[in-house]
Amino acid sequence: MADLKDRLRELRKKYKLTQKDVGMFLGVSESAYGYYEQGRNEPSIESIRRLSNKYGVSPAYILGETSNPTNNELNKNTEETYDPISYLNEHFEKLGVKDAGFYDYEKWKHLNREEVEDVIKHFEFVLHKAEQRKKGK
């Protein structure tokens, strides 16, 4: 079974986040977060709780105590645990955007659900227009 450092890296990569992104989310430097993934330091209990909410997995999963990532309490996706950056990254990937590094994390992390849906709809609309233009040629 994976340990803490492996789970941190696995989850961060799954959501296509950088160490800097996660460090900013936790309020630590990029290098401090990198030490977590290297096993040189361990995050606080509060940081593990915040990450479990962010990724929708149980703290036990992050700690490597279980191979079952689900925690029904956390999967309700409430406003308190909603993370617009992860949600946008998932949808950008579906739209074929491999690197959504064009946005400023600090500005975009405050978007609510409605605003995120507007961004996604806009991207879908622009892609649709491009597809129609391509067919018209």
MARMI-144684 format. One record per residue: residue number from 1; residue in three letters; x, y, z of N, C-alpha, C, O, CB in turn. Coordinates in nm, 3 decimals, padded with zeros to 5 digits, always signed. Glycine has a CB too. Layout:
  num  residu     n_px     n_py     n_pz    ca_px    ca_py    ca_pz     c_px     c_py     c_pz     o_px     o_py     o_pz    cb_px    cb_py    cb_pz
  NUM     ALA        X        Y        Z        X        Y        Z        X        Y        Z        X        Y        Z        X        Y        Z
...
! end
This chain:
  num  residu     n_px     n_py     n_pz    ca_px    ca_py    ca_pz     c_px     c_py     c_pz     o_px     o_py     o_pz    cb_px    cb_py    cb_pz
    1     MET  +00.085  -00.118  +00.000  +00.000  +00.000  +00.000  +00.089  +00.124  +00.000  +00.197  +00.125  +00.060  -00.096  +00.000  +00.123
    2     ALA  +00.044  +00.227  -00.066  +00.120  +00.352  -00.077  +00.129  +00.423  +00.058  +00.043  +00.405  +00.145  +00.055  +00.446  -00.182
    3     ASP  +00.233  +00.503  +00.074  +00.245  +00.581  +00.197  +00.209  +00.727  +00.170  +00.173  +00.763  +00.058  +00.388  +00.570  +00.255
    4     LEU  +00.220  +00.809  +00.272  +00.179  +00.949  +00.266  +00.241  +01.023  +00.148  +00.171  +01.087  +00.070  +00.215  +01.019  +00.396
    5     LYS  +00.373  +01.015  +00.135  +00.440  +01.090  +00.028  +00.393  +01.047  -00.110  +00.377  +01.130  -00.200  +00.592  +01.074  +00.038
    6     ASP  +00.371  +00.917  -00.128  +00.324  +00.867  -00.258  +00.182  +00.914  -00.287  +00.151  +00.952  -00.400  +00.329  +00.714  -00.261
    7     ARG  +00.097  +00.912  -00.185  -00.042  +00.956  -00.204  -00.049  +01.105  -00.236  -00.129  +01.147  -00.320  -00.126  +00.925  -00.080
    8     LEU  +00.034  +01.184  -00.169  +00.034  +01.328  -00.197  +00.070  +01.354  -00.343  +00.006  +01.434  -00.411  +00.133  +01.401  -00.104
    9     ARG  +00.174  +01.286  -00.391  +00.217  +01.304  -00.530  +00.110  +01.252  -00.627  +00.078  +01.318  -00.725  +00.351  +01.230  -00.555
   10     GLU  +00.056  +01.133  -00.597  -00.047  +01.073  -00.683  -00.169  +01.164  -00.699  -00.216  +01.187  -00.810  -00.091  +00.937  -00.625
   11     LEU  -00.219  +01.217  -00.588  -00.338  +01.301  -00.593  -00.310  +01.435  -00.662  -00.392  +01.484  -00.739  -00.391  +01.326  -00.452
   12     ARG  -00.194  +01.492  -00.634  -00.159  +01.619  -00.698  -00.152  +01.602  -00.849  -00.204  +01.685  -00.924  -00.024  +01.673  -00.643
   13     LYS  -00.089  +01.496  -00.894  -00.076  +01.473  -01.038  -00.211  +01.438  -01.100  -00.239  +01.478  -01.213  +00.024  +01.361  -01.065
   14     LYS  -00.293  +01.365  -01.028  -00.426  +01.329  -01.079  -00.506  +01.455  -01.114  -00.577  +01.459  -01.214  -00.504  +01.244  -00.976
   15     TYR  -00.493  +01.557  -01.030  -00.566  +01.682  -01.052  -00.484  +01.785  -01.129  -00.523  +01.901  -01.141  -00.608  +01.740  -00.918
   16     LYS  -00.370  +01.741  -01.182  -00.285  +01.825  -01.267  -00.248  +01.957  -01.199  -00.257  +02.065  -01.258  -00.356  +01.854  -01.399
   17     LEU  -00.207  +01.945  -01.075  -00.164  +02.061  -00.998  -00.013  +02.057  -00.982  +00.047  +01.950  -00.985  -00.235  +02.066  -00.860
   18     THR  +00.046  +02.172  -00.964  +00.189  +02.179  -00.937  +00.210  +02.179  -00.785  +00.116  +02.200  -00.709  +00.253  +02.305  -01.002
   19     GLN  +00.334  +02.156  -00.745  +00.365  +02.165  -00.602  +00.339  +02.307  -00.553  +00.298  +02.327  -00.439  +00.511  +02.124  -00.575
   20     LYS  +00.362  +02.404  -00.638  +00.336  +02.543  -00.601  +00.187  +02.564  -00.576  +00.149  +02.630  -00.479  +00.386  +02.640  -00.711
   21     ASP  +00.101  +02.508  -00.665  -00.044  +02.521  -00.648  -00.089  +02.466  -00.513  -00.162  +02.532  -00.439  -00.118  +02.447  -00.761
   22     VAL  -00.043  +02.346  -00.481  -00.086  +02.282  -00.356  -00.026  +02.354  -00.237  -00.092  +02.371  -00.134  -00.046  +02.133  -00.354
   23     GLY  +00.099  +02.397  -00.250  +00.161  +02.474  -00.142  +00.083  +02.601  -00.112  +00.060  +02.634  +00.004  +00.304  +02.509  -00.179
   24     MET  +00.041  +02.671  -00.218  -00.038  +02.793  -00.199  -00.171  +02.760  -00.132  -00.216  +02.833  -00.043  -00.063  +02.864  -00.333
   25     PHE  -00.234  +02.651  -00.172  -00.360  +02.609  -00.113  -00.344  +02.584  +00.037  -00.431  +02.619  +00.117  -00.413  +02.482  -00.183
   26     LEU  -00.231  +02.524  +00.074  -00.207  +02.491  +00.215  -00.144  +02.607  +00.293  -00.137  +02.603  +00.416  -00.117  +02.370  +00.225
   27     GLY  -00.097  +02.709  +00.222  -00.032  +02.821  +00.290  +00.112  +02.793  +00.325  +00.165  +02.848  +00.422  -00.108  +02.856  +00.413
   28     VAL  +00.178  +02.707  +00.246  +00.320  +02.678  +00.266  +00.392  +02.702  +00.134  +00.328  +02.715  +00.029  +00.342  +02.530  +00.316
   29     SER  +00.522  +02.709  +00.139  +00.600  +02.732  +00.018  +00.600  +02.608  -00.071  +00.567  +02.497  -00.027  +00.744  +02.773  +00.052
   30     GLU  +00.638  +02.630  -00.195  +00.651  +02.518  -00.289  +00.751  +02.415  -00.237  +00.727  +02.295  -00.245  +00.694  +02.569  -00.429
   31     SER  +00.864  +02.462  -00.185  +00.965  +02.369  -00.135  +00.918  +02.295  -00.010  +00.950  +02.178  +00.008  +01.095  +02.444  -00.104
   32     ALA  +00.842  +02.363  +00.076  +00.788  +02.295  +00.195  +00.695  +02.182  +00.152  +00.700  +02.072  +00.207  +00.712  +02.395  +00.287
   33     TYR  +00.609  +02.209  +00.052  +00.521  +02.103  +00.004  +00.603  +01.992  -00.063  +00.573  +01.874  -00.047  +00.417  +02.160  -00.095
   34     GLY  +00.706  +02.031  -00.137  +00.794  +01.932  -00.200  +00.856  +01.838  -00.097  +00.873  +01.719  -00.123  +00.904  +02.001  -00.279
   35     TYR  +00.889  +01.892  +00.020  +00.943  +01.807  +00.127  +00.840  +01.704  +00.173  +00.877  +01.593  +00.211  +00.987  +01.894  +00.246
   36     TYR  +00.712  +01.739  +00.171  +00.608  +01.642  +00.206  +00.612  +01.525  +00.108  +00.606  +01.409  +00.148  +00.468  +01.708  +00.206
   37     GLU  +00.622  +01.558  -00.021  +00.622  +01.452  -00.123  +00.752  +01.371  -00.121  +00.754  +01.257  -00.168  +00.602  +01.514  -00.261
   38     GLN  +00.859  +01.428  -00.067  +00.985  +01.356  -00.057  +00.993  +01.275  +00.073  +01.084  +01.194  +00.090  +01.103  +01.453  -00.064
   39     GLY  +00.898  +01.298  +00.163  +00.900  +01.229  +00.291  +00.996  +01.290  +00.392  +01.024  +01.230  +00.495  +00.936  +01.086  +00.270
   40     ARG  +01.046  +01.410  +00.363  +01.139  +01.477  +00.453  +01.067  +01.547  +00.568  +01.122  +01.563  +00.676  +01.223  +01.578  +00.377
   41     ASN  +00.943  +01.589  +00.544  +00.857  +01.650  +00.646  +00.717  +01.594  +00.627  +00.686  +01.537  +00.522  +00.857  +01.807  +00.637
   42     GLU  +00.633  +01.611  +00.727  +00.494  +01.567  +00.716  +00.401  +01.686  +00.736  +00.428  +01.773  +00.819  +00.462  +01.456  +00.819
   43     PRO  +00.293  +01.690  +00.659  +00.197  +01.800  +00.675  +00.124  +01.789  +00.809  +00.116  +01.681  +00.868  +00.096  +01.800  +00.559
   44     SER  +00.071  +01.901  +00.855  -00.006  +01.902  +00.979  -00.137  +01.826  +00.959  -00.177  +01.798  +00.847  -00.034  +02.047  +01.025
   45     ILE  -00.201  +01.792  +01.068  -00.330  +01.725  +01.062  -00.430  +01.813  +00.988  -00.511  +01.764  +00.908  -00.383  +01.691  +01.204
   46     GLU  -00.426  +01.943  +01.013  -00.516  +02.037  +00.944  -00.490  +02.035  +00.794  -00.585  +02.039  +00.715  -00.498  +02.179  +01.000
   47     SER  -00.364  +02.030  +00.753  -00.331  +02.024  +00.610  -00.383  +01.896  +00.548  -00.434  +01.897  +00.435  -00.180  +02.036  +00.589
   48     ILE  -00.371  +01.786  +00.617  -00.423  +01.658  +00.566  -00.574  +01.665  +00.553  -00.630  +01.615  +00.456  -00.382  +01.540  +00.659
   49     ARG  -00.640  +01.726  +00.650  -00.786  +01.742  +00.643  -00.825  +01.827  +00.522  -00.918  +01.792  +00.448  -00.840  +01.805  +00.772
   50     ARG  -00.755  +01.937  +00.502  -00.786  +02.025  +00.388  -00.762  +01.953  +00.255  -00.840  +01.967  +00.161  -00.700  +02.153  +00.394
   51     LEU  -00.653  +01.877  +00.247  -00.626  +01.802  +00.124  -00.730  +01.693  +00.101  -00.770  +01.668  -00.013  -00.486  +01.739  +00.130
   52     SER  -00.775  +01.629  +00.207  -00.877  +01.525  +00.190  -01.006  +01.586  +00.138  -01.075  +01.526  +00.055  -00.903  +01.450  +00.323
   53     ASN  -01.040  +01.705  +00.185  -01.158  +01.775  +00.134  -01.137  +01.818  -00.011  -01.227  +01.804  -00.094  -01.190  +01.898  +00.220
   54     LYS  -01.020  +01.869  -00.041  -00.989  +01.916  -00.177  -00.999  +01.802  -00.278  -01.057  +01.819  -00.385  -00.848  +01.977  -00.181
   55     TYR  -00.942  +01.687  -00.243  -00.937  +01.575  -00.337  -01.056  +01.480  -00.324  -01.072  +01.389  -00.405  -00.810  +01.498  -00.316
   56     GLY  -01.140  +01.501  -00.223  -01.257  +01.415  -00.206  -01.222  +01.274  -00.163  -01.290  +01.178  -00.201  -01.335  +01.410  -00.332
   57     VAL  -01.118  +01.261  -00.084  -01.077  +01.130  -00.032  -01.069  +01.138  +00.120  -01.071  +01.247  +00.178  -00.940  +01.085  -00.093
   58     SER  -01.060  +01.024  +00.183  -01.052  +01.023  +00.329  -00.910  +01.056  +00.374  -00.814  +01.030  +00.301  -01.096  +00.887  +00.386
   59     PRO  -00.896  +01.114  +00.494  -00.761  +01.135  +00.548  -00.683  +01.004  +00.559  -00.562  +01.002  +00.539  -00.770  +01.203  +00.685
   60     ALA  -00.752  +00.895  +00.592  -00.686  +00.765  +00.602  -00.625  +00.724  +00.469  -00.518  +00.662  +00.466  -00.786  +00.658  +00.649
   61     TYR  -00.691  +00.758  +00.360  -00.636  +00.726  +00.227  -00.508  +00.806  +00.203  -00.408  +00.751  +00.157  -00.740  +00.757  +00.116
   62     ILE  -00.511  +00.935  +00.234  -00.391  +01.018  +00.216  -00.276  +00.965  +00.300  -00.161  +00.964  +00.256  -00.421  +01.165  +00.252
   63     LEU  -00.306  +00.922  +00.420  -00.203  +00.872  +00.511  -00.153  +00.733  +00.473  -00.056  +00.684  +00.531  -00.255  +00.869  +00.651
   64     GLY  -00.218  +00.669  +00.375  -00.176  +00.536  +00.332  -00.227  +00.426  +00.422  -00.176  +00.314  +00.418  -00.029  +00.529  +00.325
   65     GLU  -00.328  +00.456  +00.504  -00.383  +00.357  +00.596  -00.489  +00.268  +00.532  -00.525  +00.165  +00.588  -00.441  +00.426  +00.717
   66     THR  -00.537  +00.307  +00.415  -00.638  +00.230  +00.344  -00.618  +00.248  +00.194  -00.563  +00.348  +00.149  -00.781  +00.272  +00.386
   67     SER  -00.663  +00.149  +00.119  -00.656  +00.162  -00.027  -00.788  +00.212  -00.084  -00.800  +00.232  -00.204  -00.618  +00.027  -00.091
   68     ASN  -00.888  +00.231  +00.004  -01.019  +00.281  -00.038  -01.020  +00.433  -00.022  -01.021  +00.484  +00.090  -01.133  +00.215  +00.045
   69     PRO  -01.021  +00.506  -00.135  -01.014  +00.652  -00.125  -01.143  +00.720  -00.082  -01.140  +00.836  -00.041  -00.973  +00.708  -00.256
   70     THR  -01.254  +00.651  -00.090  -01.382  +00.718  -00.069  -01.414  +00.739  +00.077  -01.378  +00.662  +00.165  -01.492  +00.640  -00.133
   71     ASN  -01.484  +00.847  +00.096  -01.539  +00.881  +00.226  -01.669  +00.952  +00.195  -01.668  +01.067  +00.151  -01.440  +00.971  +00.314
   72     ASN  -01.780  +00.885  +00.215  -01.910  +00.939  +00.176  -01.936  +01.078  +00.231  -02.003  +01.159  +00.167  -02.020  +00.847  +00.220
   73     GLU  -01.885  +01.106  +00.348  -01.904  +01.240  +00.405  -01.837  +01.346  +00.319  -01.887  +01.457  +00.305  -01.848  +01.245  +00.548
   74     LEU  -01.723  +01.310  +00.261  -01.647  +01.408  +00.184  -01.695  +01.419  +00.040  -01.671  +01.521  -00.024  -01.502  +01.373  +00.186
   75     ASN  -01.760  +01.318  -00.011  -01.798  +01.318  -00.151  -01.926  +01.394  -00.179  -01.976  +01.391  -00.292  -01.813  +01.179  -00.199
   76     LYS  -01.980  +01.461  -00.080  -02.102  +01.539  -00.101  -02.073  +01.665  -00.182  -02.166  +01.727  -00.234  -02.164  +01.576  +00.033
   77     ASN  -01.946  +01.703  -00.194  -01.904  +01.819  -00.274  -01.978  +01.945  -00.232  -02.036  +02.014  -00.316  -01.927  +01.792  -00.422
   78     THR  -01.974  +01.975  -00.105  -02.039  +02.094  -00.053  -01.959  +02.218  -00.091  -01.844  +02.208  -00.134  -02.055  +02.085  +00.100
   79     GLU  -02.020  +02.333  -00.073  -01.951  +02.457  -00.104  -01.823  +02.470  -00.022  -01.724  +02.528  -00.069  -02.042  +02.577  -00.078
   80     GLU  -01.823  +02.417  +00.099  -01.706  +02.429  +00.185  -01.586  +02.354  +00.126  -01.473  +02.399  +00.142  -01.737  +02.376  +00.324
   81     THR  -01.610  +02.242  +00.059  -01.501  +02.162  +00.005  -01.481  +02.183  -00.144  -01.390  +02.125  -00.202  -01.527  +02.016  +00.033
   82     TYR  -01.564  +02.263  -00.207  -01.558  +02.284  -00.352  -01.428  +02.353  -00.390  -01.393  +02.457  -00.333  -01.678  +02.366  -00.400
   83     ASP  -01.357  +02.296  -00.485  -01.231  +02.354  -00.531  -01.242  +02.386  -00.680  -01.235  +02.295  -00.763  -01.113  +02.257  -00.504
   84     PRO  -01.258  +02.513  -00.715  -01.280  +02.549  -00.855  -01.163  +02.513  -00.946  -01.185  +02.478  -01.062  -01.308  +02.695  -00.866
   85     ILE  -01.040  +02.521  -00.897  -00.924  +02.492  -00.981  -00.924  +02.346  -01.025  -00.905  +02.317  -01.143  -00.794  +02.526  -00.907
   86     SER  -00.945  +02.254  -00.932  -00.949  +02.112  -00.967  -01.063  +02.083  -01.063  -01.047  +02.007  -01.159  -00.963  +02.025  -00.842
   87     TYR  -01.178  +02.144  -01.037  -01.295  +02.123  -01.122  -01.268  +02.174  -01.264  -01.300  +02.106  -01.362  -01.418  +02.193  -01.063
   88     LEU  -01.208  +02.293  -01.274  -01.174  +02.348  -01.405  -01.071  +02.260  -01.476  -01.085  +02.234  -01.596  -01.120  +02.491  -01.391
   89     ASN  -00.969  +02.215  -01.404  -00.868  +02.130  -01.466  -00.929  +02.004  -01.525  -00.892  +01.962  -01.635  -00.761  +02.093  -01.364
   90     GLU  -01.023  +01.942  -01.453  -01.090  +01.822  -01.504  -01.163  +01.853  -01.634  -01.153  +01.777  -01.730  -01.190  +01.768  -01.399
   91     HIS  -01.234  +01.963  -01.638  -01.312  +01.997  -01.757  -01.223  +02.044  -01.872  -01.252  +02.015  -01.988  -01.413  +02.105  -01.724
   92     PHE  -01.116  +02.117  -01.842  -01.024  +02.158  -01.948  -00.964  +02.035  -02.015  -00.949  +02.031  -02.137  -00.913  +02.249  -01.891
   93     GLU  -00.930  +01.934  -01.935  -00.874  +01.811  -01.992  -00.974  +01.746  -02.087  -00.936  +01.698  -02.194  -00.835  +01.713  -01.879
   94     LYS  -01.102  +01.743  -02.049  -01.205  +01.686  -02.136  -01.217  +01.764  -02.266  -01.254  +01.707  -02.369  -01.340  +01.685  -02.064
   95     LEU  -01.185  +01.893  -02.262  -01.193  +01.978  -02.381  -01.064  +01.974  -02.463  -01.054  +02.041  -02.566  -01.225  +02.121  -02.341
   96     GLY  -00.967  +01.897  -02.418  -00.842  +01.884  -02.492  -00.735  +01.983  -02.452  -00.632  +01.993  -02.520  -00.869  +01.899  -02.636
   97     VAL  -00.755  +02.056  -02.344  -00.655  +02.151  -02.296  -00.562  +02.074  -02.203  -00.601  +02.032  -02.094  -00.721  +02.274  -02.222
   98     LYS  -00.438  +02.055  -02.247  -00.343  +01.975  -02.170  -00.281  +02.052  -02.055  -00.255  +01.994  -01.949  -00.234  +01.924  -02.261
   99     ASP  -00.259  +02.180  -02.072  -00.196  +02.261  -01.968  -00.276  +02.389  -01.951  -00.270  +02.478  -02.035  -00.047  +02.292  -02.002
  100     ALA  -00.350  +02.396  -01.843  -00.433  +02.515  -01.818  -00.354  +02.619  -01.739  -00.409  +02.685  -01.651  -00.562  +02.476  -01.742
  101     GLY  -00.227  +02.633  -01.770  -00.143  +02.727  -01.699  -00.162  +02.871  -01.741  -00.085  +02.958  -01.700  -00.002  +02.690  -01.718
  102     PHE  -00.262  +02.898  -01.821  -00.287  +03.034  -01.869  -00.361  +03.118  -01.767  -00.377  +03.239  -01.787  -00.365  +03.030  -01.998
  103     TYR  -00.406  +03.059  -01.658  -00.478  +03.138  -01.559  -00.395  +03.157  -01.434  -00.305  +03.078  -01.404  -00.612  +03.071  -01.524
  104     ASP  -00.426  +03.262  -01.362  -00.358  +03.297  -01.238  -00.433  +03.230  -01.123  -00.546  +03.268  -01.093  -00.349  +03.452  -01.219
  105     TYR  -00.370  +03.133  -01.060  -00.432  +03.056  -00.952  -00.498  +03.147  -00.848  -00.610  +03.122  -00.805  -00.329  +02.967  -00.885
  106     GLU  -00.427  +03.252  -00.808  -00.479  +03.340  -00.704  -00.609  +03.409  -00.744  -00.694  +03.434  -00.660  -00.375  +03.445  -00.668
  107     LYS  -00.625  +03.440  -00.872  -00.747  +03.506  -00.919  -00.860  +03.406  -00.940  -00.976  +03.437  -00.912  -00.719  +03.581  -01.048
  108     TRP  -00.828  +03.288  -00.990  -00.932  +03.192  -01.028  -00.981  +03.107  -00.911  -01.090  +03.050  -00.919  -00.879  +03.101  -01.136
  109     LYS  -00.905  +03.097  -00.803  -00.944  +03.007  -00.694  -01.069  +03.054  -00.619  -01.127  +02.978  -00.542  -00.830  +02.991  -00.596
  110     HIS  -01.110  +03.178  -00.641  -01.226  +03.232  -00.570  -01.356  +03.221  -00.650  -01.460  +03.269  -00.605  -01.201  +03.376  -00.536
  111     LEU  -01.351  +03.160  -00.767  -01.472  +03.145  -00.848  -01.571  +03.053  -00.778  -01.533  +02.952  -00.719  -01.438  +03.091  -00.988
  112     ASN  -01.699  +03.089  -00.786  -01.801  +02.999  -00.731  -01.847  +02.904  -00.841  -01.801  +02.913  -00.955  -01.922  +03.080  -00.673
  113     ARG  -01.937  +02.812  -00.808  -01.983  +02.711  -00.904  -02.040  +02.773  -01.031  -02.009  +02.728  -01.142  -02.088  +02.621  -00.839
  114     GLU  -02.122  +02.874  -01.015  -02.186  +02.937  -01.131  -02.082  +02.999  -01.224  -02.092  +02.986  -01.346  -02.287  +03.044  -01.085
  115     GLU  -01.983  +03.066  -01.167  -01.879  +03.128  -01.248  -01.793  +03.023  -01.319  -01.755  +03.042  -01.435  -01.790  +03.217  -01.160
  116     VAL  -01.765  +02.914  -01.251  -01.689  +02.805  -01.314  -01.767  +02.746  -01.430  -01.711  +02.720  -01.536  -01.655  +02.696  -01.210
  117     GLU  -01.896  +02.725  -01.410  -01.980  +02.672  -01.518  -01.982  +02.769  -01.637  -01.983  +02.725  -01.752  -02.124  +02.647  -01.468
  118     ASP  -01.983  +02.900  -01.609  -01.978  +02.999  -01.717  -01.847  +02.987  -01.796  -01.848  +02.995  -01.919  -01.991  +03.141  -01.659
  119     VAL  -01.736  +02.968  -01.726  -01.606  +02.952  -01.793  -01.609  +02.828  -01.883  -01.565  +02.834  -01.998  -01.492  +02.940  -01.688
  120     ILE  -01.660  +02.719  -01.831  -01.667  +02.594  -01.908  -01.755  +02.611  -02.031  -01.719  +02.569  -02.140  -01.719  +02.479  -01.821
  121     LYS  -01.871  +02.673  -02.013  -01.962  +02.696  -02.126  -01.896  +02.785  -02.232  -01.912  +02.762  -02.351  -02.093  +02.760  -02.078
  122     HIS  -01.823  +02.885  -02.186  -01.754  +02.973  -02.281  -01.652  +02.894  -02.363  -01.646  +02.908  -02.486  -01.684  +03.089  -02.206
  123     PHE  -01.572  +02.811  -02.297  -01.474  +02.730  -02.368  -01.542  +02.638  -02.468  -01.498  +02.625  -02.582  -01.390  +02.648  -02.270
  124     GLU  -01.650  +02.573  -02.425  -01.723  +02.484  -02.515  -01.778  +02.561  -02.635  -01.774  +02.512  -02.748  -01.838  +02.414  -02.440
  125     PHE  -01.828  +02.681  -02.611  -01.882  +02.764  -02.719  -01.772  +02.802  -02.818  -01.792  +02.792  -02.939  -01.947  +02.890  -02.661
  126     VAL  -01.659  +02.845  -02.769  -01.548  +02.885  -02.856  -01.500  +02.765  -02.938  -01.473  +02.778  -03.057  -01.431  +02.943  -02.774
  127     LEU  -01.490  +02.648  -02.875  -01.450  +02.528  -02.949  -01.553  +02.491  -03.055  -01.517  +02.449  -03.165  -01.429  +02.411  -02.854
  128     HIS  -01.680  +02.506  -03.022  -01.788  +02.478  -03.118  -01.778  +02.573  -03.238  -01.790  +02.530  -03.352  -01.927  +02.492  -03.049
  129     LYS  -01.755  +02.702  -03.211  -01.740  +02.800  -03.320  -01.623  +02.765  -03.410  -01.633  +02.774  -03.532  -01.722  +02.942  -03.263
  130     ALA  -01.513  +02.725  -03.350  -01.395  +02.688  -03.429  -01.424  +02.565  -03.515  -01.382  +02.557  -03.630  -01.274  +02.661  -03.336
  131     GLU  -01.495  +02.469  -03.458  -01.532  +02.348  -03.532  -01.623  +02.383  -03.649  -01.607  +02.329  -03.759  -01.601  +02.247  -03.439
  132     GLN  -01.719  +02.471  -03.627  -01.809  +02.514  -03.734  -01.734  +02.588  -03.844  -01.760  +02.570  -03.963  -01.922  +02.603  -03.677
  133     ARG  -01.640  +02.672  -03.803  -01.559  +02.746  -03.900  -01.476  +02.648  -03.984  -01.462  +02.665  -04.105  -01.467  +02.848  -03.828
  134     LYS  -01.422  +02.547  -03.918  -01.341  +02.445  -03.987  -01.426  +02.369  -04.089  -01.379  +02.342  -04.200  -01.280  +02.348  -03.886
  135     LYS  -01.549  +02.336  -04.054  -01.639  +02.263  -04.144  -01.680  +02.350  -04.262  -01.705  +02.298  -04.371  -01.763  +02.216  -04.069
  136     GLY  -01.686  +02.481  -04.241  -01.728  +02.574  -04.345  -01.623  +02.598  -04.452  -01.654  +02.647  -04.560  -01.766  +02.704  -04.284
  137     LYS  -01.499  +02.564  -04.423  -01.390  +02.588  -04.519  -01.389  +02.485  -04.628  -01.304  +02.491  -04.717  -01.255  +02.590  -04.450
! end
